[in-house]
């Protein structure tokens, strides 16, 4: 079986930000693995990511079909307006990201993507901010395989957002959480002074037409915003917010991928989904509205 012979340069360039999940010590590259001074080792996967899960590992995250659906859907560019909006807010609220050259006195500006999926948002931000480096983490193996090849400056590891993150204190300038679970205590710990957290979550009307069409799709929690603020406000102060509403015209195949990449996939029956989408008129598909809230937060 093929195994990598060296740690990818993007991952090697982020070792100052990584920490051993077993003891919290610094990590060093050693051939095809990472190692700490206490002898804990973490093998590099064939796909180019390293597993830094601790204990028994995480049990959540996209399964194989959900991850493939997300990769296919995002590759269409349908969410490009969302990526642009995230980049605009990052540029306005994290000045170091827009620098023309890396900082000389400290590591390059660092973007973390929590629950990075296939790396779409992380790669897009790295394209926009050429002096930055990026680290995405997720628990889905298939997603990590996609993310590991999403950008030459993107490093990828498996890590559980609900556990202590295998990251150094104050290592990140920007932490992105797009449609992913949140760990406010850990997010605040890993952000540098002056760093920002950007959170993307659905509004109540998000994908409403698709939810009306497909039986079994989960509605957006009407109390979601209250829960988000209850979790974030003890650790963060909100500094900006923006609503984004975009109407998409989707083929049945793309609509299927969109439905299958949401949390609803765990409740859908394939036959019901296919039957509902078969009723769409290929010549004139109805619009599906993307309706999200993007907010920027500074650690208190």
C-alpha positions as CSV (number, residue, x, y, z in Angstrom):
1,X,0.0,0.0,0.0
2,X,1.3,3.5,-0.9
3,X,2.1,5.8,2.0
4,X,3.3,9.4,1.8
5,X,7.0,9.9,2.4
6,X,6.9,13.5,3.6
7,X,4.5,15.9,5.3
8,X,3.0,18.3,2.7
9,X,4.6,21.8,2.7
10,X,1.3,23.5,3.7
11,X,1.1,21.3,6.8
12,X,4.7,21.6,7.7
13,X,4.3,25.4,7.5
14,X,1.6,25.3,10.1
15,X,3.4,23.3,12.8
16,X,3.7,26.3,15.0
17,X,-0.1,26.4,15.2
18,X,-0.6,22.7,15.8
19,X,-0.5,21.0,19.2
20,X,-0.5,17.3,20.2
21,X,-4.1,16.3,21.1
22,X,-2.8,13.9,23.8
23,X,-0.5,16.2,25.8
24,X,-0.7,19.6,24.2
25,X,3.0,19.7,23.2
26,X,4.4,21.1,20.0
27,X,4.5,18.9,17.0
28,X,7.4,18.3,14.6
29,X,7.4,16.6,11.1
30,X,9.1,13.3,11.0
31,X,9.0,11.6,7.5
32,X,5.3,10.7,7.0
33,X,4.0,11.6,10.5
34,X,3.9,14.3,13.1
35,X,5.5,13.7,16.5
36,X,5.7,15.5,19.8
37,X,8.5,15.4,22.4
38,X,6.6,12.8,24.5
39,X,6.5,10.3,21.7
40,X,2.9,10.7,20.6
41,X,2.8,10.1,16.8
42,X,0.2,11.0,14.2
43,X,0.4,9.4,10.8
44,X,-0.2,11.3,7.6
45,X,-3.1,9.8,5.6
46,X,-2.5,8.9,1.9
47,X,-4.8,11.7,0.9
48,X,-2.5,14.3,2.6
49,X,-4.2,15.1,5.9
50,X,-3.2,14.1,9.4
51,X,-5.6,12.8,12.1
52,X,-5.4,14.7,15.3
53,X,-8.6,13.2,16.9
54,X,-8.1,12.3,20.5
55,X,-9.8,9.6,22.5
56,X,-12.3,7.4,20.7
57,X,-12.7,10.0,17.9
58,X,-15.7,11.9,16.7
59,X,-19.0,10.3,15.7
60,X,-20.5,13.2,13.7
61,X,-19.7,14.8,10.3
62,X,-20.7,14.1,6.7
63,X,-20.9,10.5,5.6
64,X,-19.4,9.6,2.2
65,X,-22.5,10.4,0.1
66,X,-23.1,13.7,1.9
67,X,-19.5,14.8,1.4
68,X,-19.6,13.9,-2.3
69,X,-22.9,15.8,-2.7
70,X,-21.4,18.9,-1.0
71,X,-18.3,18.7,-3.2
72,X,-20.3,18.5,-6.4
73,X,-22.7,21.3,-5.4
74,X,-20.1,23.8,-4.3
75,X,-18.1,23.1,-7.4
76,X,-21.0,24.5,-9.5
77,X,-20.2,28.0,-8.0
78,X,-23.8,28.4,-6.8
79,X,-22.5,29.6,-3.4
80,X,-20.0,32.0,-4.9
81,X,-22.0,35.1,-3.7
82,X,-21.7,33.7,-0.1
83,X,-17.9,33.2,-0.5
84,X,-17.6,36.7,-1.8
85,X,-19.6,38.1,1.2
86,X,-17.4,36.2,3.7
87,X,-14.3,37.5,2.0
88,X,-15.6,41.1,2.1
89,X,-16.3,40.9,5.8
90,X,-12.9,39.3,6.4
91,X,-11.1,42.0,4.5
92,X,-12.9,44.7,6.5
93,X,-12.5,43.2,9.9
94,X,-9.1,41.4,9.7
95,X,-6.7,43.9,8.2
96,X,-3.7,41.6,8.4
97,X,-5.3,39.3,5.8
98,X,-5.1,41.9,3.1
99,X,-1.4,42.7,3.6
100,X,0.7,42.5,0.4
101,X,3.4,40.3,2.1
102,X,3.6,38.0,5.1
103,X,4.4,39.6,8.4
104,X,8.2,39.6,9.2
105,X,7.9,39.4,13.0
106,X,5.4,36.5,13.3
107,X,3.9,33.7,11.2
108,X,1.8,34.6,8.2
109,X,-1.8,35.6,8.7
110,X,-3.6,32.4,9.5
111,X,-7.2,31.3,8.5
112,X,-8.9,28.5,10.3
113,X,-11.9,26.8,8.8
114,X,-13.9,24.8,11.4
115,X,-15.9,22.0,9.8
116,X,-14.2,22.8,6.5
117,X,-16.0,20.2,4.4
118,X,-14.3,19.9,1.0
119,X,-12.4,23.1,1.6
120,X,-14.4,25.4,-0.7
121,X,-14.5,28.4,1.6
122,X,-10.9,28.0,2.8
123,X,-9.6,27.7,-0.8
124,X,-11.6,30.8,-1.8
125,X,-10.3,32.9,1.1
126,X,-6.7,31.8,0.3
127,X,-7.1,32.8,-3.3
128,X,-8.4,36.2,-2.1
129,X,-5.6,36.7,0.5
130,X,-2.3,35.5,-1.1
131,X,-0.2,36.3,2.0
132,X,-2.3,34.0,4.3
133,X,-2.0,30.4,5.1
134,X,-4.9,28.1,5.9
135,X,-5.9,25.2,8.1
136,X,-9.1,23.3,7.8
137,X,-10.4,20.7,10.2
138,X,-13.3,18.3,10.0
139,X,-14.3,14.8,11.2
140,X,-15.5,13.5,7.8
141,X,-12.8,11.4,6.1
142,X,-14.2,11.9,2.6
143,X,-14.4,15.7,3.2
144,X,-10.8,15.8,4.3
145,X,-9.7,14.0,1.2
146,X,-11.3,16.7,-0.9
147,X,-10.0,19.5,1.3
148,X,-6.5,18.2,1.3
149,X,-6.2,19.0,-2.4
150,X,-8.4,22.2,-2.4
151,X,-5.5,24.6,-2.4
152,X,-1.7,24.5,-2.2
153,X,-1.6,26.7,0.9
154,X,-4.3,24.7,2.7
155,X,-3.3,22.2,5.4
156,X,-5.9,19.8,6.6
157,X,-6.4,17.7,9.8
158,X,-9.1,15.7,11.4
159,X,-10.2,17.3,14.7
160,X,-13.5,17.4,16.7
161,X,-14.9,20.8,17.2
162,X,-16.6,19.6,20.4
163,X,-13.2,18.6,22.0
164,X,-10.2,20.8,22.9
165,X,-8.8,21.8,19.6
166,X,-5.2,20.6,18.8
167,X,-4.2,24.2,18.2
168,X,-2.0,26.7,20.0
169,X,-3.4,29.7,21.9
170,X,-3.8,32.8,19.7
171,X,-2.7,31.1,16.5
172,X,-5.4,32.4,14.2
173,X,-6.3,35.8,12.7
174,X,-9.6,34.6,11.2
175,X,-11.7,31.6,12.2
176,X,-14.6,30.7,9.8
177,X,-17.5,28.6,11.0
178,X,-19.9,28.2,8.0
179,X,-22.9,25.9,8.6
180,X,-20.8,24.0,11.2
181,X,-21.0,23.3,15.0
182,X,-19.3,25.8,17.3
183,X,-17.1,25.7,20.3
184,X,-17.0,29.3,21.6
185,X,-14.6,28.6,24.4
186,X,-12.0,27.0,22.1
187,X,-12.7,29.5,19.3
188,X,-11.9,32.4,21.6
189,X,-8.7,30.6,22.9
190,X,-7.2,30.1,19.4
191,X,-7.9,33.5,18.0
192,X,-5.1,36.2,18.3
193,X,-5.8,39.5,20.0
194,X,-7.6,41.5,17.2
195,X,-8.6,38.3,15.4
196,X,-12.2,37.7,14.3
197,X,-14.7,34.8,14.1
198,X,-17.1,34.8,11.2
199,X,-20.2,32.6,11.6
200,X,-22.5,31.7,8.8
201,X,-25.9,30.2,9.6
202,X,-29.3,29.8,7.8
203,X,-32.2,32.1,8.3
204,X,-35.7,30.8,8.6
205,X,-36.4,31.1,4.9
206,X,-33.2,29.3,3.8
207,X,-34.0,26.8,1.0
208,X,-37.7,27.2,1.8
209,X,-38.9,26.2,-1.7
210,X,-36.8,23.0,-1.6
211,X,-38.1,22.1,1.8
212,X,-41.7,22.6,0.5
213,X,-41.0,20.3,-2.4
214,X,-39.1,17.5,-0.6
215,X,-40.8,15.6,2.2
216,X,-38.7,15.0,5.2
217,X,-36.4,18.0,4.9
218,X,-35.7,19.6,8.3
219,X,-36.9,23.2,8.9
220,X,-34.6,25.8,10.3
221,X,-35.0,26.1,14.1
222,X,-36.9,29.4,14.7
223,X,-34.9,29.8,17.9
224,X,-31.6,29.3,16.2
225,X,-30.5,32.9,16.6
226,X,-31.2,32.9,20.3
227,X,-29.1,29.8,20.7
228,X,-26.2,31.2,18.7
229,X,-26.1,34.3,20.8
230,X,-26.5,32.5,24.1
231,X,-23.4,30.4,23.2
232,X,-21.3,33.2,21.7
233,X,-22.0,36.3,23.7
234,X,-20.1,35.2,26.9
235,X,-17.0,34.9,24.8
236,X,-17.4,37.2,21.8
237,X,-18.8,40.7,21.0
238,X,-20.5,41.0,17.6
239,X,-18.9,43.7,15.4
240,X,-20.8,43.3,12.2
241,X,-23.5,41.3,10.5
242,X,-24.9,40.9,7.0
243,X,-27.9,39.1,5.5
244,X,-27.5,37.5,2.1
245,X,-30.5,36.4,0.0
246,X,-29.8,34.8,-3.4
247,X,-32.2,33.0,-5.7
248,X,-30.7,29.9,-7.4
249,X,-32.0,28.2,-10.5
250,X,-31.0,24.5,-10.1
251,X,-31.3,21.4,-12.1
252,X,-32.8,18.4,-10.5
253,X,-29.3,16.9,-10.1
254,X,-27.9,20.0,-8.4
255,X,-31.0,20.4,-6.2
256,X,-30.6,16.7,-5.2
257,X,-27.0,17.4,-4.1
258,X,-28.0,20.6,-2.2
259,X,-30.7,18.6,-0.3
260,X,-28.2,15.8,0.4
261,X,-25.5,18.0,1.8
262,X,-27.8,19.5,4.5
263,X,-28.6,17.9,7.9
264,X,-31.8,16.8,6.3
265,X,-29.9,14.0,4.5
266,X,-30.0,12.0,7.7
267,X,-33.8,12.0,7.6
268,X,-34.5,11.7,3.9
269,X,-35.5,8.6,1.9
270,X,-33.8,8.5,-1.5
271,X,-36.9,7.4,-3.2
272,X,-38.9,10.3,-1.8
273,X,-36.2,12.8,-2.8
274,X,-35.9,11.5,-6.3
275,X,-39.7,11.4,-6.8
276,X,-40.1,15.0,-5.6
277,X,-37.3,16.3,-7.9
278,X,-38.7,14.4,-10.9
279,X,-41.7,16.7,-10.8
280,X,-39.5,19.7,-11.6
281,X,-39.8,21.2,-15.1
282,X,-36.3,21.0,-16.6
283,X,-37.0,24.0,-18.8
284,X,-38.2,26.2,-16.0
285,X,-37.1,25.1,-12.5
286,X,-38.5,27.2,-9.7
287,X,-36.0,29.4,-7.8
288,X,-34.5,28.1,-4.5
289,X,-33.6,30.9,-2.1
290,X,-30.4,30.9,-0.2
291,X,-31.0,33.0,2.9
292,X,-28.2,33.2,5.4
293,X,-26.9,35.5,8.2
294,X,-23.1,36.2,8.3
295,X,-21.8,37.8,11.5
296,X,-18.4,38.9,12.7
297,X,-17.2,38.6,16.3
298,X,-14.2,39.7,18.4
299,X,-13.1,37.8,21.5
300,X,-14.0,39.6,24.7
